[in-house]
């Protein structure tokens, strides 16, 4: 080839790369491969402290990059279980994504279902996960010093500069898992799922016994378990209040919030026809295989203020809730129900016909009904996992999609789907009736599993997940990706949108 032509092509390629990187820099602060996933059955969760530093936790096997001051420097976990075995990792990153701290947390068994971490008012960090390990460290005054069942919850507390403070097990003699944590009003809340007949509940608990009145056959044993809600002291040495919540089949929490009066708002999914709904429920019967739910409890976990099913005649699940005020809640989730209750003024009033659609729904407690709802999606499978109100009073939604015709805007960071199941990010206006911005995100072989998201005041969005995609667009690497799951994090810049 002529040298002049080669030079021109080289310059054009440089120009193209420069333009691409410029657009990338405008939209993504940074993205990171965090730790090898190794097939561990675990999600990745993250929180941001007052200084903008990020704590992130998930599941891993050998190969984690640990820091010199790590709480646990070596991998201890099970190595022969392709589904659940592994340790937990905890990392602290600077606001720019630089690695400050990294450690394993685990015993000789399996640590998994690391779903969420939490910060208190002093920016102490709490990590919660499910474990069958019998040898995890516990503090001298721990509420429960040993693992009592097949799986128990385990909570460990560190200072903001990653020094160990306390830890405890929590559970009964059966299986207790799907650990989720929140801190509110100087109290740590743990939301989980239990098959234990003896999970610790308090005297005035709303529901004192596990409802196992109609257990499924052994081939569907996973279709059982009640929700458990427990409030603990921040020292992890005392249970304040604790209760079961559920019916005769599987019930689980996907999201929670607190209203201005401290009431606990729960959403999730249920297979139970006798799930506890109130007499004035908007929808008082289970009409599909599963329905979503919206349930409001008092802080003492002794009273249900309001509870209703949400859904149509197939499978529905409420994955996220935000509280606008004492009477209005906005829900986001996924549905396979063509008759899901959408409003006449919906952005999209027709079910796509794929395996699932996302949905958004604004529920008014005073009117006891949705005041707006809409499908969100394309012609294949779409899911919405997270909704938050931004500084500009519009709404950010995060989900995943395999639909090539998912509604993205002309200024999308990624206009087309690159892989099998891509991340999707949308910004809706304050009425939830218009899409202001929408984009795909991922690599050429992307499979994005249930991303955990946090809107950061000032206009940034933090997303953590596990993914299969060796060419996921990363700016930092603390591990090299392979053909299995990799833990990753993405900080997305929303300013200007």
N, C-alpha and C positions, 0 to 999 in steps of 0.2 A: 504494500500500500504506500502511496505517496506520503512523504514525511510531513508536508504541509497539511494534508488531509488528516493525518494522525494527530497533529498538534491541535487542529480545530476540534476534532472529536474529544480530545483530552480536555480542552478548555470548556467545551459544552458540558462534558460530564462533571467538571468541577463546579460549573455554574449551577447545574441541576442539584448536585449534592449540597451546595451552599444554600440554595433556596429551600430544599427539603429540611436541612438542619435548622434554618431560621424559623420555619413554620413549627417544627418540632419544639424548638426552644420557647416559642410564644405560648404553646399549649401545655407542655409537660415540664414541670420543674425538674423532676427526675423519676426514673423507674429503676427498680433494683431486683436482681435475683438474690434472694436472701439465704436460703438453705436448701439442701437436697430434701425432697419429700420422701423418697424411698417407698412409696406406696402406703405410707401411714394413713390410716383413716382419721383425718383431722382437717379442720379448716384453719384459716389464718386470720387472726384478729389484731386490731391496732387501735391505739389511743394516742392523743397528743396532749402533752403537759403545757403548763403556763408559759414555758420558754420556747415552745414550738418544737421540742424534741419529741420523737416518736418511739413509743414502746410497741413492739410487735411480737406475737407469739404464735406458734404453730407446732406441727409434728414433724419429726425428722429421724433419720437413722445416723449412721456414721458419716463423717465428712463435714460436720459443722465447723465453721471458722469461729473459734472461741477466743476471747481476750484473756490476757494474763491474770486478771482478777476474777475470772469466772467462778461462780458459785459451785459449779460442777464441770470439770474440764473434759471428762471422758464419757462416751456413750455407754450406758449400762443395760439398755433394753433388750427385749426379745428380738431375735433375728430370724426366726423360722415362721413367722406369721405374716403372710403377704398382705393381709387386710388391715390389721389393727396394731401390730407390734411397733414399738418405737419409743423414743423419748420426746419430751417437749423441748422446744428452744425458746429462749427469751432474748430479744435484742433491743438495744437502745440506739437510735440513730439521731444525729444532729438535724436541725431544720433543713440542711442541705443534703441529707442522706448519708453523711459520713458515719462509719461504725464507731460507736463509743463503748459498747458493752455487748457481750454475747456469751451465753451459757447454755449448757444442757440442764434439764430438770427431769429426773426420772429414776426408776428403780429397775429391778431385774425382770419385771413383767412388761406389760403394755400400757403406755400412756396414749390416750386418744380422745377424740371429741373435744379438742381445745377450741371452744367456740367464741369466747369473749374474755377480754381482760378489762380491768377498771382502775380508775384513779380516784383517790379521795381528795379532800380539800387541801391537803399538804403535798399532793402529787406523789404520795406513796402508791405503788403499783401492786395490784392483786391479780394473780394468774390462777385460773380455775380450769380443771380438766377431769376427765374420767380415768380411773386407773384400776388395774387388778394387781399392782405391785404391793407387796407387804412390807417393803423395806424403805419407804420414803421417809424423810426426816420430819419429825413433828416437834413443836415447841413444848416447853415444860408445862404450860398451862393450856395446851390445845384442848378444844372441846372434845375431840375424839382422837385417840392416839393410835388406833389400829384400823386396818381395813376389815370390815365385818362381813362383806358379801362377795358376790361374783365380781362386781365392779362397785366402787364407791366414788363419790366426788372427792377431790383434793384441792385445797386452796393454799397458796403460798403468797406471802406478803414481803415486798422489798421496799426499801427507801427509794427516793428518787435517784440517788446515786448508786443504786443497785446493791445495797447491803441487806442481807437477810434479816427479817424481823420475826416472823412467826409463820406457822403452817399447821394445818389440821386435815384429817379425813372428815367426811360427813356422809352417812348413809345407813342402810339397814342390812339385813342378812340376805337380801336378794340382789337384784341388779339396779343400780342407780347411776344414771348418766345424763348426757346432753346438758352439760354444765354451762350456765350463763350467769354472768355477774353484773351487778350494778351497785353504785354507791349513791345513796340519797339520804340527806338529813342525818349525817354522821352514822349511818347504818349500812352494812353490807347486805345486799339481797342476792340470794342464789335461787335461780329458777332451773328446774331439772325435770327428769322423768324417772319414775320409780316402779319397780315390780316388787318392792319389799313390803311385806305385811307389817313390818316393825320400823318403818322410817320414823325418825323422831319428830313428833308433833306436840304442840303445846295444848294446855288444858282447854282453852276456849277456841280451839281451831275450828275453822269453817267446816272442814271435813276431816274427821279423825281416823277414818279407815280407808284402806285401799279397796276400790271397787273392782273385785275380780269375779263378779256375779255371772259373767258369760265369757269365760276364757276361750280363745280360739284353739283350733286343733294345732298339733305340734308343728305342722308344716307352715303355719302362719303365726308362730309364737311371737313374732315381732309386733303383731297387731294388738299389743296389750301394754298397759302402763298408764298410770295417772301422772298428771303434773304435780310437782312439789314446789312449794314456795317457802323459803326460809329466810328470815332476817337474823343476822348475827352481829355481835359486837365487832368493832374494827380490830380488836386484839385476837379475834378468832378463838376466844375462850368461852363464849356463851351464846346460846340460842335465845333470841328475844321472842320471836313468834315463828310458828311453823305449821303448815297445813298441806294436806292433799287437795287436789282439785281435779275432778274428772268423772267419767262415767265408766261403763262396763267394757269399753274397748280402748283403743289407743287415743291418747290426748297429749298434745305437746305445745309448748310455747315457742313462737318464732320471734316475737318482739314485745317490748314493754316500754312504758313511759310513766311519768308521774304528773298529775295535774297540779294546778296552783294551790290546791288544798292538801296535797300530799297523797291523794288517792292513787292506787296502783292500776294502771291501764295495761291489760294483757291482750295480745292477739296471737293467733296460731291456727291450728287445725285439729279436728276431732273426727273420729270414726264412731263416736258413742251417740246413740239415739237419746240417751238419758243424760247427756252433758248438762250440767246445772245452768239452765237459763232462767231468767226471772219471768214472772207472770205477765209483765208488760213488754216482753221481748218483741222487737220488730219482726223477728222470724223465730218461732218457737218450736220448730221441728227440723230434724235432719232430713233433707230431701235428696241428697246425693250419697255416693260412697263415702265421701268426706265433705265436711263444710268447714269454712273458716269460722272464727268466733271473735267477738269483742266483749270483754269482761272487765268490770270495774270493781275493785276490792278496797276495803279500808286497810290502813297500815298495820292494824293488829291482826289481820288475816282471819277475822272472825265474822265478816259480813260481806255479802255480795250486794252492791248497790244496783248494778245493772248487768245483764248478760244476755247475749243474743247470738244465734247462728247467723252467718253471712255466706250466701252462696246460691247455687242453682241445683240442677238435677244430676250433676256429675261430680267432679272432684274440684274442690276449691281450698285455698290456703291463704291466710293473711300473713304476709311476711314482715310488714313494717307499719308502724303507727307513729304519728306526731300529734301532739295536743295543741290546738290553736287557742282554746280557752276551755272553760268548764263545760261547755255544751257542744263544742265542735271538734271532731277528730278526723284526720285524713289517713286513709288506709291504702296500702299498696300490696299487691300480691299476684297470684297466678290462678287461672281457672281453666277448666276443660268443659265448662257449662255454657252451651249456646244461649241458655235462658238466664244467664247471670243478670241481675237487676241493673241495667244501664239506664240512664236518664234520657229523656227526649232530646236534650241539647248536648248529648255526648259528642266528644271529638270523633270517636269511632263507635258507632252503635251496633256494629255487626261483628259477631264472632268470626274469626278468620277461617275456621275449619281445619286448622292444624292441630298438633297434639296439645297445645296450650296457648293461651294468650295472657299477657299481663293485664292488670286492671288497676285503676285508681278510683277511690270512692271517698266522698266527703259525707260524714255521718253527723247529723244533728240530734243530740240527745233530747232536747226539748220537744222536737217534732217527732222523735222516735222513728226516724227513717233517714235513708240517704237523701241528700239534697242535690247531689251530682255524682255520676259515676260513668266510667268509660272503659272500653277495651283499649289496650295498647299493644300493637304487635303487627306481624306480617302473616304469611300463609303457612308457616311452619311453627316451631316451638319457641315461645317467648316467655320470659320470666322477669318479674320485678321484685327486687329484694330490699330496696332501701328508698326512703323518701325523707327529705329534710327541707326546711324553709331556709332560704338564703338571706344575706344581709339586705338584698334588694326586694325582699318579700315575694320573690317568685320561688319556684320549687325545683329541686334537683332530684332526679330519679336515677337509680343504678340497677341494671339487670344484666341478663345475658340472652342471646338469641342465636338461632340457626336459620333465621329467615333472611334470604337475600333481599327481600322487599320491605324489611323493617324501615319505618319512616325516619330517614336521616335528612338533615338539612344540607343546602348547597355548600355551606361553609364548614361542613364536618371535617374533623381531623382525618378520619378514614371514611370514605364514601361507600365502600363496599366491604362485604364480609370476607375476611381473609382465610378463615379456617372453619372448623366444624361447628364451634360454639363460641362466638365472640362476646366480649364485653359490650354493653351498650350504656351510654350516658345521655340523659335528656335533661333539658331545662324547660320547664313549663311556666307559662305566665301565671299571675296570681289567681286567675279564675279556673285554672287547670284545663282550659278549653283550647289552648293554642300551644304548639311546640315552638319555642324560641330558638332552640339549638338541640341537635341530636347527632350522635356519632357512634360508629363502631370503634372497637379497640382490640388489637390482638395481633398475633403472628399468623404465618401461613398454615400452621397445623394446630391452630388454637383449640384447646378445650378448657374453658374457664369454669371452675367450680365455685358456686355460691360465694360471690365476693362479699367481703365485709367492708363497709364504707363509713366514712366520717366526714361530714362537712366541717371545714375549719373556718372560723370567723375571719373575714378578710378576703374570702373568695377563692379558697382552695378546697379541693376534694381529695381525700386520701382513700385509696382502695387497696386492700390486701386480699390475696387469694392464692390458691394452688392452680397451676396451669401446666398443660403439656404444649410446649411451643419453643423449640430451640432458637427461633429467631424473633421471640417477643422483643419489642423495641426497648432495650434497656440502656441506661447510661452508666450504671454501676453494677458490678458483679462481686458478690461475696461467696458465690459458688458457681460452678459450671453446670449448665443444664444438660440433662440426658434425655432418654426417651420416656422416662417416667415423670411423675409429678414433681414440679419444682415450686417452692414457696417464693412468691414475688410480691412486690409493693409498687404502687404507682401514685405519684402526687401530681394531680391534674390542676392546671391553672384556669379558673373560670372567669377571671377579670376580663371585662370587655364583652362578655356574653350576657 
